[in-house]
C-alpha cells in the first residue's frame, strides 16, 4: 500500500516520511498508538454489558446496535432487557444463546456479584479488579483512553484553528495590530489558568463540550507565537511581494502562500499539544472539576487510587495507561519534529 502512496507524494513529503520512518522509536510508537486507538474506538465490541449477538427462537438480535424489551424474549417487563439478570438469561437460554464481548461490563456497569466488598482485586471475572463502586476497572480504562484521546484531538484542532488564525493576522499585518494583540495575549496568558478552569467548572455542571470550551479559552495561544514568527518572516519574501504587486488579495496570500510554510512548524507541535491537553483533562478529573461524575475518566480512576490505598490496582492501572499513552505521544512528536526539520539527518 505504501508503494502506491509514496509516488503520489511530493519529493519533500517523501523525504519527510522516510525520515519519520527512520526514527524507529517514533515509527513503532505511532503504530502501537494507532492500534490501541482502534481497539478503544470499538470499545462497545470489547467491553459491554450487552451481548454482541443473540439467537432466540430462530431469530437473531444485536443488542449492541438496538435496544430490546424484556418482552421480546418472553419476559413480562416492557423496559429494556437486563441481559445480566439470571431470569432474562434463563429465558434466552431456553430458546437460543447469546454471545458477550470479552469484557462483559461497560464503564458504568456495577457488578453486584462481587466476592467481597468493593473495591475487589483482579480475578477471572474482573481482570483489573473493580473500583470503590463495583465497576470494572478494565472497562473504565478502555473507555477512558478513548475519551481522553478524542477530547485531546478535538481540543487540539480547535486550538490550532484559533491560534493559527490569530498568529497569521498578527504576523501578516504587523504594526499596531501586532502590538495590541501581543499585549492582550500577554495579559490573558498571565492569568492563573488552572484556578480559572476550576472556578468556571464549579459554576456550571461540566459537560464534554462545555469543558472543551472552557479549556479552549486558555489553550488557543499555544501556536500563536510560532505562526506569528513565520508570517513576520514570510511577508517579506520576494514571492509574497510579487503577489502583492500583482494585486492578489491579502486573504489569498496569507492562506495560499504563507500558511503552508507556517503549518510545518505548527504540525511539529501537535503531538506535544495533544499530550498537554490530555494531561490537563486528567488533572481536572483528578481534582473533581472535569467530566461529569460517572464518566469514563482516567483522572477519576487516579483519584480513587488515592482515596483507596488498600486497592493499589486502581492507581497502578491508571498510571500505567497514562504513562504508556503520553510516552507514545512524546515519541511520535519527536519523530514528527525530526521529519519536518530540514537540518536533521
VENDALIN-V454549 format. One record per pair of residues at least 12 apart in sequence whose C-alpha atoms are under 10 Angstrom apart, sorted by sequence separation. I is the first residue (numbers start at 1). J is the second residue. D is the distance in whole Angstrom. If there is no record, write none. Layout:
# VENDALIN-V454549
I_J_D, I_J_D
This chain:
# VENDALIN-V454549
6_18_10, 50_62_9, 51_63_6, 52_64_6, 53_65_10, 67_79_9, 68_80_6, 69_81_5, 70_82_8, 75_87_9, 114_126_9, 118_130_7, 119_131_5, 120_132_8, 126_138_7, 127_139_10, 166_178_10, 169_181_9, 170_182_8, 241_253_10, 285_297_7, 286_298_8, 287_299_8, 288_300_7, 302_314_7, 303_315_8, 305_317_9, 50_63_6, 51_64_7, 52_65_9, 67_80_6, 68_81_6, 69_82_9, 70_83_9, 75_88_7, 117_130_10, 118_131_6, 119_132_4, 120_133_10, 126_139_9, 128_141_9, 201_214_8, 240_253_7, 285_298_8, 286_299_4, 287_300_8, 301_314_6, 302_315_5, 305_318_8, 49_63_10, 50_64_6, 67_81_8, 68_82_9, 74_88_9, 111_125_10, 118_132_5, 119_133_7, 120_134_8, 122_136_10, 167_181_9, 197_211_9, 200_214_7, 201_215_10, 239_253_10, 240_254_9, 243_257_9, 285_299_5, 286_300_5, 301_315_7, 302_316_8, 304_318_10, 305_319_10, 49_64_9, 50_65_10, 73_88_8, 83_98_9, 111_126_9, 117_132_8, 118_133_6, 119_134_6, 120_135_10, 122_137_9, 166_181_8, 167_182_10, 200_215_10, 282_297_8, 283_298_9, 284_299_7, 285_300_5, 286_301_8, 287_302_10, 288_303_8, 300_315_10, 301_316_10, 302_317_9, 303_318_10, 48_64_8, 56_72_9, 57_73_9, 73_89_10, 75_91_7, 114_130_9, 117_133_9, 118_134_5, 119_135_9, 120_136_10, 121_137_10, 122_138_10, 198_214_10, 281_297_9, 282_298_6, 283_299_6, 284_300_9, 285_301_9, 286_302_6, 287_303_8, 298_314_10, 299_315_10, 301_317_8, 302_318_6, 50_67_10, 56_73_7, 71_88_10, 73_90_10, 74_91_7, 75_92_10, 83_100_10, 117_134_8, 118_135_9, 119_136_10, 197_214_7, 240_257_7, 281_298_9, 282_299_4, 283_300_9, 285_302_9, 286_303_5, 298_315_10, 301_318_6, 302_319_7, 56_74_10, 63_81_9, 70_88_7, 73_91_7, 74_92_8, 119_137_10, 196_214_9, 197_215_7, 235_253_9, 239_257_8, 240_258_8, 281_299_8, 282_300_8, 285_303_8, 286_304_9, 300_318_9, 301_319_9, 45_64_8, 73_92_6, 111_130_8, 196_215_10, 235_254_9, 239_258_10, 280_299_10, 282_301_10, 283_302_9, 298_317_9, 299_318_8, 44_64_7, 63_83_9, 72_92_10, 84_104_9, 105_125_10, 110_130_9, 114_134_8, 197_217_9, 234_254_9, 278_298_10, 279_299_9, 282_302_9, 283_303_10, 286_306_10, 298_318_6, 299_319_9, 302_322_10, 44_65_10, 70_91_9, 73_94_10, 74_95_10, 84_105_10, 104_125_9, 105_126_9, 110_131_10, 112_133_10, 113_134_9, 194_215_9, 197_218_9, 237_258_9, 278_299_10, 282_303_10, 297_318_9, 298_319_9, 73_95_9, 103_125_8, 104_126_9, 111_133_9, 112_134_7, 193_215_9, 196_218_9, 235_257_9, 103_126_8, 110_133_7, 111_134_5, 112_135_9, 231_254_8, 234_257_9, 235_258_7, 298_321_8, 299_322_9, 103_127_9, 109_133_9, 110_134_5, 111_135_6, 193_217_9, 194_218_9, 234_258_6, 298_322_8, 108_133_9, 109_134_8, 110_135_5, 111_136_8, 193_218_7, 233_258_9, 234_259_9, 108_134_9, 109_135_6, 110_136_7, 192_218_10, 193_219_9, 232_258_10, 84_111_10, 108_135_6, 109_136_7, 191_218_9, 231_258_7, 234_261_8, 107_135_7, 108_136_8, 230_258_8, 231_259_8, 234_262_9, 106_135_8, 107_136_7, 108_137_10, 188_217_9, 189_218_7, 230_259_8, 233_262_10, 105_135_8, 106_136_8, 107_137_8, 109_139_9, 188_218_8, 189_219_9, 231_261_9, 50_81_9, 105_136_7, 106_137_10, 107_138_8, 108_139_8, 109_140_10, 227_258_10, 230_261_7, 231_262_7, 50_82_8, 51_83_7, 104_136_9, 105_137_9, 106_138_9, 107_139_5, 108_140_8, 189_221_8, 227_259_8, 230_262_5, 49_82_9, 50_83_6, 51_84_9, 103_136_9, 105_138_9, 106_139_6, 107_140_4, 188_221_9, 189_222_10, 229_262_9, 230_263_9, 49_83_7, 50_84_8, 105_139_6, 106_140_7, 107_141_8, 227_261_9, 228_262_9, 230_264_10, 49_84_7, 56_91_9, 57_92_9, 103_138_8, 104_139_9, 105_140_9, 107_142_8, 108_143_10, 186_221_10, 227_262_6, 230_265_8, 56_92_6, 59_95_10, 60_96_9, 62_98_10, 103_139_7, 106_142_9, 107_143_7, 185_221_8, 226_262_8, 227_263_8, 230_266_10, 55_92_8, 56_93_8, 57_94_9, 58_95_8, 59_96_9, 60_97_10, 61_98_9, 62_99_10, 106_143_8, 107_144_8, 226_263_9, 227_264_10, 54_92_8, 55_93_9, 56_94_9, 57_95_5, 58_96_7, 60_98_10, 227_265_8, 54_93_10, 56_95_5, 57_96_6, 185_224_9, 226_265_7, 227_266_7, 55_95_8, 56_96_4, 57_97_10, 223_263_10, 226_266_7, 282_322_9, 55_96_5, 56_97_7, 54_96_7, 55_97_5, 56_98_8, 182_224_10, 223_265_9, 224_266_9, 54_97_6, 55_98_6, 182_225_9, 223_266_7, 226_269_9, 279_322_9, 53_97_9, 54_98_4, 55_99_9, 222_266_10, 223_267_10, 278_322_9, 53_98_6, 54_99_6, 51_97_10, 52_98_8, 53_99_6, 54_100_9, 223_269_8, 51_98_6, 52_99_6, 53_100_8, 222_269_9, 223_270_9, 278_325_9, 279_326_8, 50_98_9, 51_99_5, 52_100_6, 53_101_9, 222_270_10, 278_326_8, 50_99_9, 51_100_4, 52_101_6, 50_100_7, 51_101_7, 178_228_9, 223_273_9, 275_325_8, 276_326_9, 49_100_8, 50_101_8, 222_273_8, 275_326_6, 48_100_8, 49_101_8, 274_326_9, 275_327_9, 47_100_9, 48_101_6, 51_104_8, 171_224_9, 275_328_10, 46_100_9, 47_101_6, 48_102_8, 49_103_8, 50_104_7, 155_209_10, 158_212_9, 162_216_9, 166_220_9, 167_221_9, 170_224_9, 171_225_9, 174_228_9, 219_273_9, 272_326_9, 275_329_6, 45_100_9, 46_101_5, 47_102_7, 48_103_7, 49_104_5, 50_105_8, 158_213_9, 162_217_10, 165_220_10, 166_221_9, 169_224_10, 170_225_9, 171_226_10, 172_227_10, 271_326_10, 274_329_8, 275_330_7, 45_101_6, 46_102_6, 47_103_4, 48_104_5, 49_105_4, 50_106_8, 159_215_9, 160_216_10, 163_219_9, 164_220_9, 167_223_7, 168_224_8, 171_227_7, 172_228_8, 273_329_10, 274_330_9, 44_101_8, 45_102_8, 46_103_6, 47_104_6, 48_105_5, 49_106_6, 151_208_8, 155_212_6, 159_216_6, 162_219_10, 163_220_5, 164_221_9, 166_223_9, 167_224_4, 168_225_10, 170_227_9, 171_228_4, 172_229_10, 174_231_9, 219_276_10, 271_328_10, 272_329_7, 273_330_10, 43_101_10, 45_103_9, 46_104_8, 47_105_5, 48_106_4, 49_107_9, 151_209_9, 154_212_9, 155_213_9, 158_216_7, 159_217_9, 162_220_6, 163_221_6, 164_222_9, 165_223_10, 166_224_6, 167_225_6, 168_226_10, 169_227_9, 170_228_6, 171_229_6, 172_230_9, 173_231_9, 174_232_7, 219_277_8, 271_329_6, 272_330_6, 275_333_9, 44_103_10, 45_104_10, 46_105_9, 47_106_6, 48_107_8, 49_108_9, 159_218_9, 160_219_9, 161_220_8, 162_221_8, 163_222_7, 164_223_6, 165_224_8, 166_225_9, 167_226_8, 168_227_6, 169_228_8, 170_229_9, 171_230_7, 172_231_5, 173_232_9, 270_329_10, 271_330_7, 272_331_10, 274_333_10, 43_103_10, 46_106_9, 47_107_8, 48_108_10, 49_109_7, 151_211_10, 152_212_9, 155_215_8, 156_216_9, 159_219_6, 160_220_7, 162_222_10, 163_223_5, 164_224_6, 167_227_5, 168_228_6, 171_231_5, 172_232_6, 271_331_9, 272_332_9, 273_333_9, 44_105_10, 48_109_8, 49_110_10, 147_208_9, 151_212_8, 155_216_7, 158_219_10, 159_220_4, 160_221_9, 162_223_9, 163_224_5, 164_225_9, 166_227_8, 167_228_4, 168_229_9, 170_231_8, 171_232_5, 172_233_9, 174_235_10, 216_277_10, 271_332_7, 272_333_6, 44_106_8, 158_220_8, 159_221_8, 160_222_8, 161_223_9, 162_224_9, 163_225_9, 164_226_9, 165_227_9, 166_228_8, 167_229_8, 168_230_8, 169_231_8, 170_232_8, 171_233_8, 172_234_8, 173_235_9, 215_277_9, 270_332_10, 271_333_5, 272_334_9, 43_106_9, 44_107_10, 156_219_9, 157_220_10, 159_222_8, 160_223_7, 163_226_9, 164_227_6, 165_228_9, 167_230_9, 168_231_6, 169_232_10, 171_234_9, 172_235_6, 270_333_7, 271_334_9, 43_107_10, 155_219_9, 156_220_9, 159_223_8, 160_224_9, 163_227_8, 164_228_8, 167_231_8, 168_232_9, 171_235_8, 172_236_9, 268_332_10, 269_333_7, 271_335_10, 155_220_9, 159_224_10, 163_228_9, 167_232_10, 212_277_10, 215_280_9, 268_333_7, 269_334_9, 271_336_8, 156_222_10, 215_281_9, 267_333_9, 268_334_8, 270_336_9, 271_337_9, 268_335_9, 269_336_9, 270_337_10, 268_336_6, 269_337_8, 212_281_9, 267_336_8, 268_337_5, 211_281_9, 267_337_8, 268_338_9, 266_337_10, 268_339_9, 265_337_8, 268_340_7, 211_284_10, 264_337_9, 267_340_9, 268_341_9, 265_340_8, 264_340_7, 265_341_9, 173_250_9, 264_341_9, 172_250_9, 211_289_9, 212_290_10, 211_290_7, 212_291_10, 211_291_7, 172_253_10, 210_291_9, 211_292_10, 169_251_10, 172_254_7, 208_290_9, 209_291_10, 171_254_10, 201_284_9, 206_289_8, 207_290_8, 208_291_6, 205_289_9, 206_290_7, 207_291_6, 208_292_8, 169_254_9, 205_290_10, 206_291_6, 207_292_6, 168_254_7, 172_258_9, 194_280_9, 198_284_8, 202_288_9, 205_291_9, 206_292_6, 207_293_10, 168_255_9, 197_284_8, 201_288_9, 202_289_7, 205_292_7, 206_293_9, 208_295_10, 201_289_6, 202_290_9, 205_293_10, 207_295_10, 47_136_10, 165_254_10, 194_283_9, 198_287_9, 200_289_9, 201_290_7, 165_255_10, 168_258_9, 194_284_9, 198_288_9, 199_289_9, 201_291_9, 47_138_8, 48_139_8, 168_259_8, 198_289_6, 47_139_6, 197_289_8, 198_290_8, 46_139_9, 47_140_9, 197_290_9, 165_259_10, 168_262_9, 44_139_10, 47_142_8, 164_259_9, 167_262_10, 43_139_8, 46_142_9, 47_143_9, 44_142_10, 164_262_9, 40_139_10, 43_142_7, 44_143_9, 164_263_8, 42_142_9, 43_143_6, 40_141_9, 41_142_9, 42_143_9, 40_142_6, 41_143_8, 43_145_10, 164_266_8, 39_142_8, 40_143_7, 43_146_8, 160_263_10, 163_266_10, 40_144_9, 41_145_9, 42_146_9, 37_142_9, 40_145_7, 41_146_6, 36_142_9, 40_146_6, 41_147_9, 160_266_8, 39_146_9, 40_147_9, 160_267_9, 37_145_8, 38_146_9, 41_149_10, 36_145_9, 37_146_7, 40_149_10, 41_150_9, 160_269_10, 36_146_9, 160_270_8, 37_149_8, 37_150_10, 157_270_9, 160_273_9, 156_270_7, 159_273_9, 156_271_9, 156_272_10, 157_273_10, 153_270_9, 156_273_7, 157_274_9, 153_271_9, 155_273_9, 156_274_6, 152_271_10, 155_274_8, 156_275_10, 153_273_9, 154_274_9, 156_276_10, 152_273_8, 153_274_6, 156_277_8, 152_274_5, 153_275_10, 155_277_7, 156_278_10, 151_274_9, 152_275_8, 154_277_10, 155_278_10, 150_274_10, 152_276_8, 153_277_8, 149_274_8, 152_277_5, 153_278_9, 148_274_10, 149_275_9, 151_277_8, 152_278_5, 148_275_10, 151_278_7, 152_279_9, 149_277_9, 150_278_9, 152_280_9, 148_277_9, 149_278_7, 152_281_8, 148_278_6, 151_281_8, 147_278_10, 148_279_9, 145_278_10, 148_281_7, 148_282_8, 147_291_10, 147_295_9, 148_296_9, 147_296_7, 148_297_8, 146_296_9, 147_297_7, 148_298_8, 144_295_8, 145_296_8, 146_297_9, 147_298_9, 148_299_10, 143_295_9, 144_296_5, 145_297_8, 143_296_6, 144_297_5, 145_298_7, 142_296_8, 143_297_8, 144_298_6, 140_295_9, 141_296_7, 142_297_10, 143_298_9, 144_299_9, 140_296_5, 141_297_8, 142_298_10, 144_300_10, 139_296_9, 140_297_7, 141_298_7, 144_301_9, 140_298_8, 137_296_10, 140_300_10, 141_301_8, 140_301_8, 137_301_8, 132_301_10, 131_301_8, 133_304_10, 132_304_7, 131_304_7, 132_305_9, 145_318_10, 131_305_9, 144_318_9, 148_322_10, 132_307_9, 132_308_8, 137_313_9, 138_314_10, 141_317_8, 145_321_8, 149_325_9, 131_308_9, 137_314_7, 141_318_7, 144_321_10, 145_322_8, 148_325_10, 140_318_10, 132_311_9, 138_317_8, 142_321_9, 131_311_8, 137_317_8, 138_318_10, 141_321_8, 145_325_8, 130_311_9, 137_318_9, 141_322_10, 129_311_9, 131_313_9, 132_314_9, 130_313_9, 131_314_7, 129_313_7, 130_314_8, 119_304_10, 128_313_7, 129_314_8, 108_294_7, 128_314_8, 107_294_8, 108_295_8, 107_295_8, 108_296_8, 128_316_10, 129_317_10, 107_296_6, 119_308_8, 121_310_10, 128_317_7, 106_296_10, 107_297_9, 121_311_7, 119_310_9, 120_311_8, 121_312_9, 122_313_8, 119_311_7, 121_313_7, 118_311_9, 120_313_9, 121_314_9, 119_313_9, 120_314_10, 119_314_9, 37_325_10, 36_325_9, 33_324_9, 32_324_10, 33_325_7, 32_325_10, 33_326_10, 33_327_10, 29_324_10, 33_328_7, 29_325_10, 32_328_8, 33_329_8, 31_328_10, 29_327_9, 30_328_7, 29_328_5, 30_329_8, 33_332_9, 28_328_9, 29_329_8, 27_328_10, 29_330_9, 30_331_8, 31_332_10, 26_328_8, 29_331_6, 30_332_6, 25_328_9, 26_329_9, 28_331_9, 29_332_6, 30_333_10, 26_330_8, 27_331_8, 28_332_9, 29_333_10, 26_331_5, 27_332_7, 30_335_9, 25_331_7, 26_332_5, 29_335_9, 24_331_10, 25_332_8, 26_333_8, 23_331_9, 26_334_7, 27_335_7, 23_332_9, 25_334_9, 26_335_5, 27_336_9, 25_335_8, 26_336_8, 23_334_9, 24_335_9, 20_332_9, 23_335_6, 26_338_10, 22_335_9, 23_336_9, 20_334_9, 21_335_8, 20_335_5, 21_336_10, 23_338_8, 19_335_8, 20_336_6, 22_338_10, 23_339_9, 19_336_9, 20_337_9, 22_339_9, 17_335_10, 19_337_10, 20_338_7, 21_339_9, 16_335_10, 17_336_9, 19_338_7, 20_339_5, 16_336_9, 19_339_5, 20_340_9, 16_337_10, 18_339_8, 19_340_8, 16_338_9, 17_339_7, 19_341_10, 16_339_5, 17_340_9, 22_345_10, 15_339_8, 16_340_6, 15_340_9, 16_341_9, 19_344_9, 13_339_9, 16_342_9, 19_345_8, 13_340_9, 15_342_10, 12_340_9, 12_342_10
